[in-house]
Amino acid sequence: MEKVYKTMRNTGVSSFVLGILILVTGITFGVLSIINGAALLKEKNEITF
């Protein structure tokens, strides 16, 4: 039984860590997208075709 509890604990910890990594990655890409979008909007008047 102890082996089952260790396996469940390890799975829970790895799921928790993976969730945190996904959250941080999502926030990072979101902020970068906002910054890039703002830069494009700022420079849109200088674009000529």
C-alpha positions in Angstrom: 0.0 0.0 0.0 2.9 2.4 0.7 4.0 2.2 -2.9 0.6 3.2 -4.1 0.6 6.3 -1.8 4.1 7.3 -3.0 3.0 7.0 -6.6 -0.1 9.1 -6.0 2.0 11.7 -4.1 4.5 11.9 -6.9 1.8 12.2 -9.5 0.1 14.9 -7.6 3.3 16.9 -7.2 4.2 16.6 -10.8 0.7 17.7 -11.9 1.0 20.7 -9.6 4.4 21.7 -10.9 3.2 21.2 -14.5 0.1 23.4 -13.8 2.3 26.2 -12.5 4.6 26.0 -15.5 1.7 26.2 -17.9 0.3 29.2 -16.0 3.6 31.1 -16.0 4.1 30.3 -19.7 0.6 31.5 -20.6 1.0 34.7 -18.7 4.4 35.4 -20.3 3.1 34.9 -23.8 0.0 37.0 -23.0 2.1 39.9 -21.8 4.4 39.6 -24.8 1.5 39.6 -27.2 0.0 42.7 -25.6 3.4 44.5 -25.8 3.9 43.5 -29.5 0.3 44.6 -30.3 0.8 47.9 -28.6 4.0 48.5 -30.6 2.2 47.7 -33.8 -0.6 50.1 -33.1 1.8 52.8 -32.1 3.7 52.5 -35.4 0.7 52.0 -37.7 0.7 55.6 -38.9 4.2 55.2 -40.3 3.3 52.3 -42.6 2.8 53.3 -46.2 1.8 51.1 -49.1 
